[in-house]
Amino acid sequence: MEQIQHQTKMNASEYAVIWSQYINDSLSSCVLQHMLKDAEDKNIREVFEFALELSERHLEKTKKLLKSENQPLPIGFSEEDINADAPGLFTDAFKIVYLHIMALHGLTRYAGATSVCSRKDIRQYFMQCTSEALELYDRTTEVALQKGIIDKAPTLHNKQKVHFIKNGYMKGWLGKRRPINAIEISGVFLNMQKTMVKMVLELGFSQVCKSNDVRAYMERARGLCVKHFEILASLLKEENLHVPKVFESEVTDSTVPPFSDKLMLFHITGLLSAAISYYGEAAALSQRRDIVSAYTRMNVEIALIAEDGMQLMIKNAWFEAPPAAADHEALAKE
């Protein structure tokens, strides 16, 4: 029987994740350079130096992979998108929280990338990226906890009993509803942390962006994120559980943009789009109807505002087209 020869050329899924990583790491490199520039705390500086080293290493690797396939390099983001002379826009306290959440995003992205890759060298590369993101997450967690910057999730002090669920466990709209469970608390707390990071970025970016349209979008996105934060907070507060710290006071008074409007808009739109999957996962794991309903409503709202951000990028010719299949119908007409 003839042995099947697997193609070594990068397939569409592999091309997609390599292309996306190049774009994302070019953005990360810009943001990390700015945040590292005036970081004062020694431990926080060390973590940012490690993160920047990873980002630049990933850029070189993805560039090499794309060139080996004779594919064009995306434009992404570069030194042109950074203002090296701009003063710091965020304090060290928020910077480490930001990096902590970005490490979480990286873990999700790399695990997903590994799962769609067939070529061994690309699989191994993303497995290495996952390992590095785990180390970054561990280091940001350790520093942020040691300095008392972030809160741990709520602790359940009541004695637990092993039992099976009875009728009425899922209800939450009418009548008496059960207390929120640990799985739901975990999803709510994590989504609040991610939402809080968006709120702070949107506040800072709205303060420095040049375009009135981009500023208006940042303000609208922040308003929606504040609304979602409060919805999620109410689920914890009704059980007398604490909510994550907010860091809006960690935005400085600088009005000088450290980044281009293109970079800031892309970053926020990307984080809003990522929330769609995080809300969806939390909804799937929730077992109370009112919580599932809240996530469903928020998902629709976040999807619509993310789309508005994409439309604004298209309007300004900032939305770089991803690799696509050939349009045979159009080719036939040429």
C-alpha positions in Angstrom: 0.0 0.0 0.0 1.4 3.4 -1.0 2.2 5.6 2.0 0.5 8.9 2.1 2.9 11.8 1.7 1.9 14.7 3.9 2.4 18.1 2.4 5.1 20.3 4.0 3.7 23.5 2.6 2.0 25.6 5.3 -1.8 25.0 5.2 -4.5 27.7 5.5 -5.0 27.1 9.3 -1.2 27.3 9.9 -0.9 30.4 7.7 -3.8 32.0 9.6 -2.2 31.5 13.1 1.3 32.5 12.0 0.0 35.6 10.2 -2.1 36.6 13.2 0.7 36.1 15.6 3.0 38.3 13.6 0.3 41.1 13.8 -0.3 40.6 17.5 3.4 40.4 18.5 4.2 43.5 16.5 1.6 45.3 18.5 2.8 43.8 21.8 6.3 44.8 21.1 5.2 48.5 20.7 3.2 48.5 23.8 5.8 46.7 25.9 8.5 49.1 24.8 6.5 52.1 25.9 5.5 50.6 29.2 9.1 49.4 30.0 10.6 52.8 29.1 9.6 54.5 32.4 8.8 51.5 34.6 10.2 52.3 38.0 9.8 49.1 40.0 12.7 46.7 39.6 10.6 43.5 39.7 8.1 44.9 37.3 10.8 46.0 34.9 12.3 42.5 34.9 9.0 40.9 34.0 8.5 43.4 31.2 12.0 42.8 29.8 11.2 39.1 29.7 7.9 39.7 28.0 9.5 42.1 25.4 12.2 39.5 24.7 9.5 36.8 24.0 7.6 39.2 21.8 10.6 40.1 19.7 11.7 36.4 19.5 8.2 35.5 18.2 8.3 38.2 15.6 11.6 36.8 14.2 10.3 33.3 14.2 7.0 34.1 12.4 8.9 36.3 10.0 11.2 33.4 9.1 8.2 31.0 8.7 6.4 33.4 6.3 9.5 34.1 4.3 10.2 30.4 4.0 6.8 30.1 2.3 7.5 33.1 0.0 4.6 34.9 1.6 4.5 38.7 2.2 5.1 40.0 5.7 2.1 41.8 7.2 2.5 45.5 7.8 1.4 45.1 11.4 2.9 47.7 13.8 6.3 49.2 14.0 8.4 52.1 15.4 6.2 54.4 13.4 3.3 53.5 15.7 5.3 54.5 18.9 6.1 58.0 20.1 9.4 57.4 22.0 9.2 60.8 23.6 5.7 60.4 25.1 5.6 60.3 28.9 4.1 57.3 30.6 0.3 56.9 30.3 -0.1 54.3 33.0 1.5 53.6 36.4 3.5 50.5 37.3 0.6 49.0 39.2 -1.6 48.9 36.1 1.2 47.8 33.9 1.7 44.6 35.7 -2.0 43.9 35.8 -2.2 44.6 32.0 0.7 42.1 31.4 -1.0 39.6 33.6 -4.2 39.6 31.6 -2.3 39.7 28.3 -0.4 36.5 29.3 -3.9 34.9 29.8 -4.9 36.0 26.3 -1.7 34.5 25.0 -2.3 31.2 26.7 -5.7 31.0 25.0 -4.4 32.0 21.7 -1.4 29.6 21.6 -3.5 26.6 22.8 -6.0 27.3 20.0 -3.1 27.7 17.4 -1.6 24.4 18.4 -4.9 22.6 17.9 -5.2 23.6 14.3 -1.6 23.0 13.1 -0.6 19.8 11.3 3.0 20.5 10.6 5.3 19.2 13.3 7.6 22.2 13.5 4.8 24.7 13.7 3.0 22.6 16.4 6.2 22.5 18.4 6.7 26.2 18.0 3.3 27.0 19.4 3.8 24.5 22.2 7.0 26.4 23.1 5.0 29.7 23.0 2.4 28.1 25.4 5.2 27.2 27.8 6.6 30.7 27.6 3.2 32.3 28.2 2.7 30.0 31.2 6.0 31.3 32.6 5.0 34.9 31.9 1.7 34.4 33.6 3.4 32.8 36.6 5.8 35.7 36.9 3.2 38.4 36.6 1.0 36.6 39.1 3.8 36.3 41.6 4.9 39.9 41.4 1.3 41.3 41.4 0.3 39.2 44.4 3.5 39.9 46.4 3.0 43.7 45.9 -0.7 43.4 46.8 -1.7 44.8 43.4 -4.3 42.2 42.4 -6.9 40.4 44.4 -7.4 36.7 44.6 -10.8 35.3 43.6 -13.4 35.1 46.5 -12.9 32.3 49.1 -15.9 30.1 50.1 -15.9 29.9 53.9 -19.0 27.8 54.3 -18.7 24.0 54.8 -19.4 22.2 51.5 -21.6 19.0 51.3 -21.5 16.4 48.6 -25.0 16.2 47.1 -26.9 15.9 43.8 -28.8 18.8 42.1 -32.6 19.0 42.6 -35.2 20.7 40.5 -35.0 24.5 40.5 -31.2 24.6 40.5 -31.1 26.5 37.2 -33.8 29.0 37.8 -32.9 32.6 38.3 -35.5 34.9 36.9 -38.5 34.4 39.2 -38.8 33.3 42.8 -36.0 32.3 45.2 -32.7 31.5 43.4 -29.8 29.6 44.7 -26.5 31.3 45.6 -23.9 31.6 42.9 -21.7 28.5 42.7 -17.8 28.3 42.5 -17.8 27.7 38.7 -19.9 30.7 38.1 -17.8 32.8 40.5 -14.7 31.9 38.6 -16.1 33.0 35.3 -17.6 36.2 36.7 -14.4 37.2 38.5 -12.1 36.5 35.5 -14.3 38.4 33.1 -14.4 41.3 35.5 -10.6 41.4 35.6 -10.4 41.4 31.8 -13.2 44.0 31.5 -11.4 46.2 34.0 -8.2 46.2 31.9 -10.2 47.3 28.8 -11.8 50.1 30.9 -8.4 51.5 31.9 -7.0 51.2 28.4 -10.0 53.0 26.9 -9.8 55.7 29.5 -6.1 56.3 28.8 -6.4 56.1 25.0 -9.4 58.4 24.9 -7.2 61.0 26.7 -4.4 60.9 24.1 -5.8 59.9 20.7 -5.8 62.5 17.9 -8.9 61.5 15.9 -12.2 62.7 17.2 -13.8 59.5 15.8 -11.4 57.3 17.6 -11.9 59.2 20.8 -15.7 58.9 20.6 -15.3 55.2 20.0 -13.0 54.8 23.0 -15.5 56.7 25.2 -18.4 54.6 23.9 -16.5 51.3 24.4 -15.5 52.3 27.9 -19.2 53.1 28.8 -20.2 49.6 27.7 -17.3 48.0 29.6 -18.3 49.9 32.7 -21.9 48.7 32.3 -20.7 45.1 31.9 -18.4 45.4 34.9 -21.3 46.5 37.1 -23.6 43.7 35.8 -21.0 41.1 36.7 -20.2 42.9 40.0 -23.8 42.7 41.1 -23.7 38.9 40.8 -20.9 38.7 43.4 -22.1 41.6 45.7 -25.5 40.0 46.2 -23.7 37.1 47.9 -21.4 39.5 49.8 -18.4 38.4 47.8 -15.7 40.9 46.9 -15.0 42.1 43.4 -11.7 42.8 41.7 -9.9 46.1 42.2 -10.3 48.8 39.6 -7.3 50.7 38.3 -8.8 53.8 36.6 -6.8 56.0 39.0 -3.6 54.5 37.6 -3.9 56.5 34.3 -1.6 59.5 34.4 -2.4 63.1 33.3 -0.4 62.8 30.1 -2.2 64.0 26.9 0.7 63.0 24.6 -0.2 59.9 22.5 2.4 57.1 23.1 0.9 55.1 20.2 -0.7 55.8 16.8 -4.5 55.9 16.7 -4.4 52.9 14.5 -2.6 50.8 17.2 -4.9 52.0 20.0 -8.1 51.3 18.0 -6.8 47.9 16.8 -5.8 46.9 20.4 -9.2 47.8 21.9 -11.2 46.3 19.1 -9.2 43.1 19.4 -9.8 42.9 23.1 -13.5 43.5 22.7 -13.7 40.8 20.0 -11.8 38.4 22.4 -14.5 39.0 25.0 -17.1 37.3 22.8 -15.4 33.9 23.3 -14.8 34.5 27.0 -18.4 35.5 27.6 -19.5 32.5 25.6 -17.4 30.1 27.6 -18.6 31.5 30.9 -22.2 31.3 29.8 -21.7 27.6 28.7 -20.4 26.8 32.2 -23.0 28.7 34.1 -26.0 26.8 35.6 -28.3 29.7 36.5 -30.6 31.1 33.9 -30.2 34.8 34.8 -26.4 34.5 34.6 -26.6 32.8 31.2 -29.0 35.5 30.1 -26.7 38.3 31.3 -23.8 36.8 29.3 -25.9 36.4 26.2 -27.0 40.0 26.3 -23.5 41.3 26.9 -22.2 39.1 24.1 -24.5 40.7 21.6 -23.5 44.2 22.8 -19.8 43.5 22.7 -20.0 41.9 19.3 -21.8 45.0 17.9 -19.3 47.5 19.3 -16.4 45.4 18.2 -17.9 45.4 14.7 -18.1 49.2 14.9 -14.4 49.3 15.7 -13.6 47.2 12.7 -15.7 49.5 10.5 -13.8 52.5 11.8 -10.5 50.8 11.0 -11.7 50.1 7.5 -12.8 53.7 7.1 -9.3 54.9 8.0 -7.6 52.2 5.8 -6.1 50.6 9.0 -7.7 47.1 8.7 -5.1 44.8 7.2 -6.8 42.0 5.2 -5.9 38.5 6.3 -4.9 35.7 3.9 -7.8 34.5 1.8 -8.7 31.9 -0.7 -8.6 32.7 -4.4 -11.8 34.4 -5.8 -12.2 32.1 -8.9 -15.4 33.8 -10.0 -13.5 37.2 -10.2 -10.5 35.6 -11.9 -12.8 34.1 -14.5 -14.0 37.5 -15.5 -10.5 39.0 -16.0 
